[in-house]
């Protein structure tokens, strides 16, 4: 056998081995991408489910419905001690954080303003402009939540059965 034939056979074998190696590498890479994409989607779905659960929790519901009503109108659903405990807990950071960074940032802004305006409402120094600003922050948080995890669930009725509603706290 001459050198030319030997080199052509060697080149053909090397090319075939290289092609097989490249095909194997591409299939492994595609499988990694598929796994990563699926995992990312699963993680995103879990984050959405967690944030929806946080949105529906009792504390979040108290902030977005009962405390919002208090800031807007001065009506609190229970006694003043309950309001004081809620505000103290919020001031101490006793509230959930959302996993979506945009929703959580809007939530933190809303909570900060909620605490400040509830104190102003209690002191009788709240203005219509304060309430309008609060409504804008509340809407921004709900819009961020809606963009992140879809339609917002309705808040449950937090009024205790047979309980009294007070007009002022």
GROMACS elastic network, one bead per residue, 0.5 to 0.9 nm:
[ bonds ]
;  ai    aj funct       b0    kb
    1     4     6  0.84093   500
    1     5     6  0.67480   500
    1     6     6  0.70075   500
    2     5     6  0.56487   500
    2     6     6  0.64301   500
    2     7     6  0.88144   500
    3     6     6  0.50166   500
    3     7     6  0.60360   500
    3     8     6  0.85532   500
    4     7     6  0.51814   500
    4     8     6  0.61947   500
    4     9     6  0.86638   500
    5     8     6  0.51201   500
    5     9     6  0.61812   500
    5    10     6  0.85275   500
    6     9     6  0.52217   500
    6    10     6  0.61025   500
    6    11     6  0.84993   500
    7    10     6  0.50032   500
    7    11     6  0.59371   500
    7    12     6  0.84557   500
    8    12     6  0.60505   500
    8    13     6  0.85740   500
    9    12     6  0.50478   500
    9    13     6  0.61674   500
    9    14     6  0.85257   500
   10    13     6  0.51487   500
   10    14     6  0.60589   500
   10    15     6  0.84872   500
   11    14     6  0.50449   500
   11    15     6  0.59861   500
   11    16     6  0.85109   500
   12    15     6  0.50737   500
   12    16     6  0.61291   500
   12    17     6  0.85688   500
   13    16     6  0.50966   500
   13    17     6  0.61155   500
   13    18     6  0.85106   500
   14    17     6  0.50618   500
   14    18     6  0.60365   500
   14    19     6  0.85378   500
   15    18     6  0.50107   500
   15    19     6  0.60729   500
   15    20     6  0.85608   500
   16    19     6  0.50923   500
   16    20     6  0.61622   500
   16    21     6  0.85485   500
   17    20     6  0.51272   500
   17    21     6  0.60904   500
   17    22     6  0.85947   500
   18    21     6  0.50162   500
   18    22     6  0.61063   500
   18    23     6  0.85718   500
   19    22     6  0.50931   500
   19    23     6  0.61253   500
   19    24     6  0.85664   500
   20    23     6  0.51141   500
   20    24     6  0.61461   500
   20    25     6  0.85881   500
   21    24     6  0.51371   500
   21    25     6  0.61428   500
   21    26     6  0.86444   500
   22    25     6  0.50116   500
   22    26     6  0.60941   500
   22    27     6  0.85719   500
   23    26     6  0.51645   500
   23    27     6  0.61662   500
   23    28     6  0.86492   500
   24    27     6  0.52206   500
   24    28     6  0.62481   500
   24    29     6  0.86025   500
   25    28     6  0.52077   500
   25    29     6  0.61224   500
   25    30     6  0.86199   500
   26    30     6  0.60383   500
   26    31     6  0.85227   500
   27    30     6  0.50974   500
   27    31     6  0.61570   500
   27    32     6  0.86443   500
   28    31     6  0.51401   500
   28    32     6  0.62527   500
   28    33     6  0.87190   500
   29    32     6  0.50786   500
   29    33     6  0.62584   500
   29    34     6  0.86477   500
   30    33     6  0.50583   500
   30    34     6  0.61253   500
   30    35     6  0.85749   500
   31    34     6  0.50370   500
   31    35     6  0.61152   500
   31    36     6  0.85109   500
   32    35     6  0.51069   500
   32    36     6  0.60400   500
   32    37     6  0.85101   500
   33    36     6  0.50307   500
   33    37     6  0.60056   500
   33    38     6  0.85041   500
   34    37     6  0.51424   500
   34    38     6  0.61472   500
   34    39     6  0.85077   500
   35    38     6  0.51432   500
   35    39     6  0.59850   500
   35    40     6  0.84389   500
   36    39     6  0.50214   500
   36    40     6  0.59467   500
   36    41     6  0.84772   500
   37    40     6  0.50988   500
   37    41     6  0.61630   500
   37    42     6  0.85887   500
   38    41     6  0.50841   500
   38    42     6  0.61049   500
   38    43     6  0.85299   500
   39    43     6  0.59963   500
   39    44     6  0.84405   500
   40    43     6  0.50406   500
   40    44     6  0.60479   500
   40    45     6  0.85655   500
   41    44     6  0.50347   500
   41    45     6  0.61590   500
   41    46     6  0.86307   500
   42    45     6  0.50734   500
   42    46     6  0.62031   500
   42    47     6  0.86248   500
   43    46     6  0.50704   500
   43    47     6  0.61543   500
   43    48     6  0.86109   500
   44    47     6  0.50495   500
   44    48     6  0.61907   500
   44    49     6  0.86360   500
   45    48     6  0.50812   500
   45    49     6  0.61831   500
   45    50     6  0.86039   500
   45   149     6  0.89811   500
   46    49     6  0.50559   500
   46    50     6  0.60904   500
   46    51     6  0.85656   500
   47    50     6  0.50769   500
   47    51     6  0.60809   500
   47    52     6  0.84914   500
   47    98     6  0.87220   500
   47    99     6  0.62467   500
   47   100     6  0.74130   500
   47   149     6  0.87258   500
   48    51     6  0.51485   500
   48    52     6  0.60443   500
   48    53     6  0.85245   500
   48    99     6  0.81674   500
   48   100     6  0.81381   500
   48   148     6  0.71784   500
   48   149     6  0.53019   500
   48   150     6  0.86669   500
   49    52     6  0.51195   500
   49    53     6  0.61763   500
   49    54     6  0.86668   500
   49   149     6  0.78193   500
   50    53     6  0.50680   500
   50    54     6  0.62191   500
   50    55     6  0.86135   500
   50    98     6  0.79752   500
   50    99     6  0.76262   500
   51    55     6  0.60780   500
   51    56     6  0.86185   500
   51    97     6  0.86298   500
   51    98     6  0.56083   500
   51    99     6  0.63624   500
   51   100     6  0.75003   500
   51   103     6  0.89412   500
   51   145     6  0.83441   500
   51   148     6  0.86845   500
   51   149     6  0.73140   500
   52    56     6  0.63271   500
   52    57     6  0.87893   500
   52   145     6  0.85524   500
   52   149     6  0.67072   500
   52   150     6  0.87854   500
   52   152     6  0.78035   500
   52   153     6  0.80313   500
   53    56     6  0.51063   500
   53    57     6  0.62259   500
   54    57     6  0.51277   500
   54    58     6  0.86453   500
   54    59     6  0.87501   500
   54    60     6  0.69310   500
   54    96     6  0.68891   500
   54    97     6  0.80313   500
   54    98     6  0.70167   500
   55    58     6  0.85666   500
   55    59     6  0.88447   500
   55    60     6  0.58246   500
   55    61     6  0.70982   500
   55    98     6  0.84326   500
   55   145     6  0.85091   500
   55   152     6  0.81047   500
   55   153     6  0.80598   500
   56    59     6  0.84600   500
   56    60     6  0.66035   500
   56    61     6  0.62642   500
   56   152     6  0.88184   500
   56   153     6  0.70305   500
   56   154     6  0.82145   500
   56   155     6  0.69063   500
   56   156     6  0.82540   500
   57    60     6  0.54198   500
   57    61     6  0.61130   500
   57    62     6  0.86339   500
   58    61     6  0.50013   500
   58    62     6  0.60580   500
   58    63     6  0.86673   500
   58   155     6  0.89860   500
   58   156     6  0.85094   500
   58   158     6  0.81998   500
   59    62     6  0.50094   500
   59    63     6  0.62793   500
   59    64     6  0.86612   500
   59    86     6  0.86383   500
   59    95     6  0.71499   500
   59    96     6  0.83945   500
   60    63     6  0.51519   500
   60    64     6  0.61312   500
   60    65     6  0.84372   500
   60    95     6  0.77825   500
   60    96     6  0.79595   500
   61    64     6  0.51803   500
   61    65     6  0.57740   500
   61    66     6  0.74570   500
   61    67     6  0.88457   500
   61   155     6  0.61523   500
   61   156     6  0.76125   500
   61   158     6  0.83197   500
   62    65     6  0.54432   500
   62    66     6  0.50000   500
   62    67     6  0.59743   500
   62    68     6  0.81756   500
   62    86     6  0.88205   500
   62   158     6  0.77369   500
   63    66     6  0.61273   500
   63    68     6  0.63155   500
   63    86     6  0.88953   500
   63   111     6  0.79489   500
   63   114     6  0.79550   500
   64    67     6  0.63527   500
   64    68     6  0.55398   500
   64    69     6  0.83482   500
   64   138     6  0.77537   500
   64   155     6  0.86476   500
   65    68     6  0.51298   500
   65    69     6  0.60587   500
   65    70     6  0.86532   500
   65   155     6  0.75147   500
   66    69     6  0.50918   500
   66    70     6  0.62648   500
   66    71     6  0.87609   500
   66    75     6  0.84623   500
   66    76     6  0.67715   500
   66    77     6  0.68786   500
   66   158     6  0.81872   500
   67    71     6  0.62046   500
   67    72     6  0.85504   500
   67    75     6  0.88706   500
   67    76     6  0.73972   500
   67    83     6  0.83051   500
   67   114     6  0.76785   500
   67   118     6  0.76163   500
   68    71     6  0.51668   500
   68    72     6  0.61270   500
   68    73     6  0.84996   500
   68   114     6  0.76586   500
   68   118     6  0.87350   500
   68   134     6  0.85907   500
   68   135     6  0.85945   500
   68   138     6  0.85654   500
   69    72     6  0.50851   500
   69    73     6  0.57899   500
   69    74     6  0.69994   500
   69    75     6  0.64139   500
   69    76     6  0.72672   500
   70    73     6  0.53669   500
   70    76     6  0.53190   500
   70    77     6  0.84112   500
   70   118     6  0.72150   500
   70   121     6  0.77681   500
   70   168     6  0.85683   500
   70   169     6  0.86255   500
   71    74     6  0.58197   500
   71    75     6  0.80188   500
   71   114     6  0.76160   500
   71   117     6  0.63856   500
   71   118     6  0.55571   500
   71   119     6  0.89471   500
   71   120     6  0.85578   500
   71   121     6  0.61249   500
   71   122     6  0.88542   500
   71   126     6  0.83639   500
   71   131     6  0.70449   500
   71   134     6  0.84329   500
   72    75     6  0.82116   500
   72   121     6  0.85582   500
   72   128     6  0.87272   500
   72   131     6  0.60284   500
   72   132     6  0.89003   500
   72   134     6  0.86404   500
   72   135     6  0.85875   500
   73    76     6  0.87006   500
   73   121     6  0.87199   500
   74   118     6  0.88193   500
   74   121     6  0.66183   500
   74   122     6  0.78995   500
   74   167     6  0.74080   500
   74   168     6  0.61389   500
   74   169     6  0.76300   500
   75   165     6  0.85937   500
   75   166     6  0.69814   500
   75   168     6  0.53133   500
   75   169     6  0.71632   500
   76    79     6  0.73619   500
   76    80     6  0.78226   500
   76    83     6  0.77159   500
   76   165     6  0.72655   500
   76   166     6  0.61157   500
   76   167     6  0.62400   500
   76   168     6  0.59133   500
   76   169     6  0.58196   500
   77   158     6  0.84746   500
   77   159     6  0.67084   500
   77   160     6  0.89886   500
   77   164     6  0.76741   500
   77   166     6  0.58252   500
   77   167     6  0.76196   500
   77   168     6  0.85682   500
   77   169     6  0.84705   500
   78    81     6  0.83386   500
   78    82     6  0.66065   500
   78    83     6  0.76808   500
   78   159     6  0.81443   500
   78   160     6  0.88662   500
   78   163     6  0.82085   500
   78   164     6  0.69553   500
   78   165     6  0.56879   500
   78   166     6  0.58698   500
   78   167     6  0.87713   500
   78   168     6  0.88301   500
   78   169     6  0.76025   500
   79    82     6  0.56310   500
   79    83     6  0.69591   500
   79   164     6  0.89130   500
   79   165     6  0.81413   500
   79   166     6  0.67162   500
   79   168     6  0.81982   500
   79   169     6  0.59820   500
   80    83     6  0.50411   500
   80    84     6  0.62115   500
   80    85     6  0.86550   500
   80   166     6  0.89194   500
   80   168     6  0.77872   500
   81    84     6  0.50147   500
   81    85     6  0.61519   500
   81    86     6  0.85594   500
   81   169     6  0.80726   500
   82    85     6  0.51770   500
   82    86     6  0.61924   500
   82    87     6  0.86868   500
   82   169     6  0.88672   500
   83    86     6  0.51036   500
   83    87     6  0.61787   500
   83    88     6  0.85452   500
   83   169     6  0.71981   500
   84    87     6  0.52139   500
   84    88     6  0.60760   500
   84    89     6  0.85599   500
   85    88     6  0.51105   500
   85    89     6  0.61025   500
   85    90     6  0.86049   500
   86    89     6  0.51771   500
   86    90     6  0.62350   500
   86    91     6  0.86388   500
   87    90     6  0.50813   500
   87    91     6  0.60854   500
   87    92     6  0.86015   500
   87   114     6  0.88640   500
   87   115     6  0.62647   500
   87   118     6  0.79808   500
   87   119     6  0.85555   500
   88    91     6  0.50603   500
   88    92     6  0.62495   500
   88    93     6  0.87755   500
   88    94     6  0.85364   500
   88   115     6  0.88120   500
   89    92     6  0.51400   500
   89    93     6  0.64493   500
   89    94     6  0.50159   500
   89    95     6  0.76546   500
   90    93     6  0.50819   500
   90    94     6  0.51577   500
   90    95     6  0.62526   500
   90   111     6  0.74708   500
   90   112     6  0.85889   500
   90   115     6  0.73045   500
   91    94     6  0.73062   500
   91   111     6  0.87391   500
   91   112     6  0.81246   500
   91   115     6  0.70758   500
   92    95     6  0.86080   500
   93    96     6  0.84159   500
   97   100     6  0.88281   500
   97   103     6  0.89961   500
   97   104     6  0.60306   500
   97   107     6  0.80340   500
   97   108     6  0.83511   500
   98   101     6  0.71257   500
   98   102     6  0.88120   500
   98   103     6  0.64405   500
   98   105     6  0.86684   500
   98   107     6  0.79614   500
   99   102     6  0.87947   500
   99   103     6  0.77682   500
   99   104     6  0.68258   500
  100   103     6  0.53791   500
  100   104     6  0.60666   500
  100   105     6  0.86439   500
  100   145     6  0.84754   500
  100   148     6  0.70809   500
  101   104     6  0.50401   500
  101   105     6  0.60469   500
  101   106     6  0.86123   500
  102   105     6  0.52241   500
  102   106     6  0.63216   500
  102   107     6  0.85535   500
  102   141     6  0.86836   500
  102   144     6  0.65343   500
  102   145     6  0.83072   500
  102   148     6  0.83552   500
  103   106     6  0.52202   500
  103   107     6  0.60334   500
  103   108     6  0.86541   500
  103   140     6  0.89934   500
  103   141     6  0.62854   500
  103   142     6  0.81799   500
  103   143     6  0.86158   500
  103   144     6  0.52141   500
  103   145     6  0.55188   500
  103   147     6  0.88807   500
  103   148     6  0.73398   500
  104   108     6  0.60855   500
  104   109     6  0.86240   500
  104   141     6  0.83746   500
  104   144     6  0.88836   500
  104   145     6  0.88571   500
  105   108     6  0.51671   500
  105   109     6  0.63542   500
  105   110     6  0.86402   500
  105   141     6  0.84146   500
  106   109     6  0.51766   500
  106   110     6  0.61363   500
  106   111     6  0.86419   500
  106   137     6  0.74242   500
  106   138     6  0.83714   500
  106   140     6  0.67480   500
  106   142     6  0.85495   500
  106   144     6  0.72873   500
  106   145     6  0.88911   500
  107   110     6  0.50140   500
  107   111     6  0.60732   500
  107   112     6  0.85686   500
  107   137     6  0.87151   500
  107   138     6  0.84018   500
  107   140     6  0.89824   500
  107   141     6  0.58677   500
  107   142     6  0.88247   500
  108   111     6  0.51516   500
  108   112     6  0.61661   500
  108   113     6  0.86557   500
  109   112     6  0.52546   500
  109   113     6  0.62980   500
  109   114     6  0.84871   500
  109   137     6  0.73270   500
  109   141     6  0.85482   500
  110   113     6  0.52532   500
  110   114     6  0.58788   500
  110   115     6  0.86545   500
  110   134     6  0.74541   500
  110   137     6  0.57289   500
  110   138     6  0.62053   500
  110   140     6  0.87715   500
  110   141     6  0.71535   500
  111   115     6  0.61836   500
  111   116     6  0.86103   500
  112   115     6  0.54572   500
  112   116     6  0.64502   500
  112   117     6  0.87547   500
  113   116     6  0.50706   500
  113   117     6  0.59608   500
  113   118     6  0.83605   500
  113   133     6  0.89338   500
  113   134     6  0.68341   500
  113   137     6  0.82542   500
  114   117     6  0.52581   500
  114   118     6  0.59209   500
  114   119     6  0.85327   500
  114   134     6  0.73203   500
  115   118     6  0.52599   500
  115   119     6  0.63410   500
  115   120     6  0.87210   500
  116   119     6  0.53421   500
  116   120     6  0.63529   500
  116   121     6  0.87625   500
  117   121     6  0.59549   500
  117   122     6  0.84129   500
  117   125     6  0.89877   500
  117   126     6  0.67627   500
  117   130     6  0.73205   500
  117   131     6  0.80026   500
  117   134     6  0.80267   500
  118   122     6  0.61176   500
  118   123     6  0.85775   500
  118   126     6  0.85058   500
  119   122     6  0.50268   500
  119   123     6  0.61730   500
  119   124     6  0.85137   500
  119   125     6  0.87383   500
  119   126     6  0.86262   500
  120   124     6  0.59677   500
  120   125     6  0.51495   500
  120   126     6  0.50490   500
  120   127     6  0.87371   500
  121   125     6  0.61252   500
  121   126     6  0.51894   500
  121   127     6  0.87056   500
  122   125     6  0.78580   500
  122   126     6  0.84631   500
  122   168     6  0.89181   500
  122   169     6  0.74405   500
  123   126     6  0.78301   500
  124   127     6  0.88628   500
  126   129     6  0.83216   500
  126   130     6  0.63115   500
  126   131     6  0.75319   500
  127   130     6  0.51322   500
  127   131     6  0.65439   500
  127   132     6  0.87642   500
  128   131     6  0.50870   500
  128   132     6  0.61929   500
  128   133     6  0.86549   500
  129   133     6  0.61549   500
  129   134     6  0.85153   500
  130   133     6  0.51513   500
  130   134     6  0.61348   500
  130   135     6  0.86339   500
  131   135     6  0.61102   500
  131   136     6  0.86235   500
  132   135     6  0.50396   500
  132   136     6  0.62743   500
  132   137     6  0.87568   500
  133   136     6  0.50834   500
  133   137     6  0.63446   500
  133   138     6  0.86158   500
  134   137     6  0.51222   500
  134   138     6  0.60620   500
  134   139     6  0.85407   500
  135   139     6  0.60440   500
  135   140     6  0.85170   500
  136   139     6  0.51180   500
  136   140     6  0.61172   500
  136   141     6  0.86747   500
  137   141     6  0.62161   500
  137   142     6  0.86564   500
  138   141     6  0.52471   500
  138   142     6  0.63048   500
  138   143     6  0.86027   500
  139   142     6  0.51034   500
  139   143     6  0.59766   500
  139   144     6  0.85343   500
  140   143     6  0.50649   500
  140   144     6  0.61458   500
  140   145     6  0.85761   500
  141   144     6  0.51334   500
  141   145     6  0.61705   500
  141   146     6  0.85771   500
  142   146     6  0.60006   500
  142   147     6  0.85493   500
  142   152     6  0.80204   500
  143   146     6  0.50049   500
  143   147     6  0.61582   500
  143   148     6  0.85407   500
  144   147     6  0.51589   500
  144   148     6  0.61518   500
  144   149     6  0.86854   500
  145   148     6  0.50211   500
  145   149     6  0.59635   500
  145   150     6  0.72242   500
  145   151     6  0.85125   500
  145   152     6  0.76346   500
  146   149     6  0.55111   500
  146   151     6  0.56821   500
  146   152     6  0.62804   500
  147   150     6  0.59231   500
  147   151     6  0.85031   500
  149   152     6  0.78473   500
  152   155     6  0.88921   500
  153   156     6  0.89791   500
  155   158     6  0.84311   500
  157   160     6  0.82667   500
  158   161     6  0.88870   500
  159   162     6  0.85786   500
  159   163     6  0.70003   500
  159   164     6  0.83071   500
  159   165     6  0.78784   500
  160   164     6  0.78158   500
  161   164     6  0.85527   500
  166   169     6  0.70688   500
